[in-house]
Amino acid sequence: MPNKYANLFEQVSIGNCTIKNRFAMAPMGPLGLGDAEGGFNQRGIDYYVERAKGGTGLIFTGVTFVDNKVEQHDMPNTPCSTHNPVHFIRTAREMTERIHAYDAKVFLQLSGGFGRVTIPTNLGEHPPVAPSAIPHRWLDKICRPLEVEEIHEIVKQFGKGAYNAKRAGFDGVQIHAVHEGYLIDQFAISLFNNRTDEYGGSLENRLRFAREILEEIKKTCGDDFPVTLRYSVKSFIKDWRVGALPGEEFEEKGRDIEEGLKAAQLLAEYGYDALDVDVGCYDAWWWNHPPMYQKKGLYIPYAKMVKDVVDVPVICAGRMDDPEMASKAVADGACDIVSLGRPLLADPDYVNKLKAGDTASIRPCLSCHEGCMGRIQEYSALNCAVNPQACRERSTRLVPALRKKKVVIVGGGVAGCEAARVLALRGHEPVVYEKSSALGGNLIPGGTPSFKQDDHALAAWYTHELKKLGVEVHLNTEVGAEDVRKLGADVVIVATGSKPKVFSLGSAPVYPAADVLLGKVIAKQDVAIIGGGLVGCETALWLREQGKNVTIVEALPKILAVNAPLCHANSEMLAALIPFKGIRTVTSAKATGYDGSTLQVETADGVQSIKADTVILAVGYTSENELYNQLRGEVPEIHLLGDARRVANIMYAIWDAYEVASHIE
């Protein structure tokens, strides 16, 4: 039977490198995947090999630095091909040989540095560098301009780094980048580059750094060694540290499309073998790290613009996990290669499953950034919220159970579903009891807004996986302590979730956000939402999309002060969308009364009256752990998981369930 997406499985070439299909693994920061001497550690090797095993045609590693002198990077930070070349080649060679066993290709991504966007936790006491004396993106510091000799030193290091990559068996390299506002991009953008020497002024001068890097690599490695470039065609910068939103009219202060296309032509003329296209900059970083509030395939129009003016392959990432959309992008000539980043964190077997026509088995990415960019930003660790094995494939490998046990799981939310899935894979006999009519728990109300559709996709994935594994599931079945006692389980897992906090504000009813999201309550025209955390803000955005007048009342001085997404790209975009969409916020405020038409709110400036025919509560959740407390003294092996143990997010519910279920003997 012909594959519906056959064009995605055609061969494609970058230079003289032939790739077996049109799928690439997008580069993501390999934090935690390098060792103290700049090699790939076992976690890193296993992580990349797993994606090759899963069918991906081309693997781009995450960023690896070539220079540790001009811009210092403490070890272990990321792998580094120039720090200890012998050790790097030894560890990387093991990885590339294993990747090649699956007929996949792998390119090492080489970075010239971060400059003004260096992650503060990685900067230490080292002064940030940049093309000119410009403000750092995150810190209240002015960057030190690079000396010409330092630029030349970095260029030489690129040649050495690429040469070591070639010796290690890499099929090519990718330069990081005239993209996203990193150091080489800062040279290319006039807002950041105020130099008057040969590296400043005209576009050609601002691209000189990128050109010299390419020339050095080709000189060192030969013209037949492919060199690709990560490239942002538009910056979306309104001002220093201020980014534009989708649909917003603004004056571009960074790279506009006209200059972006001219630069793309020049870069192709210089000899770059492919352009890996996106848009954005860290001043507008919800573009280059798109949360769920950005539409899928957001880079496709920009990739098409570049494809129309260059004669080298174009690679396109950016929420490209919808195969229908990806296939159309290739058919329409928008790109030659579809690049998947976070979707391959979520499911390393994405490509093989798609090729087999088994799309229902593909574990969806939520675009939540909780396990990946958020943890990179806060803890210098790359992981995945929905896939606990990502970046620790070997240490978390499932081991078959020595003796089958009957495990009763009370609650079919993400924690209960993940526990059941893992237990079934290991050979145990899980039985799930869920009081509602569907599996998924808080994924069901949470996935109601259009921008959260992947929450529902995750619930559907769990339903599919448990059915495929033959797990016994009882829906519409509420069980109590006595019921559990009669079931004769070897192990009991209580994953009963949480319930929304509710309170009264007078005679008129108020409703938890979940009731509105589930359609149990229909919000009228004038809505007040008490609570400006993640649930409150997302509910407000959803209702505003329906044309409602929405006011958020928050007790703290700002919205998203607590319960915000870990990744600031998500939280900053959501915070910016609230006023942009016309949602009113009243902060440092306490709701004191509601009569059905007016909400009374106390503020520092006195009492305000807010017109509201619907009041929604989004003030948090409390754990449902009564069943566990009734049973814990009498059941020999009992575990409390998910929100029932600690109200948190999807990631920790899944991770904790995986941990416990993978060790029940």
Summary of the structure (lengths in Angstrom):
residues: 665
radius of gyration: 26.1
end to end distance: 42.4
largest distance: 81.7
contacts: 2482
relative contact order: 0.09
helix: 35%
strand: 19%
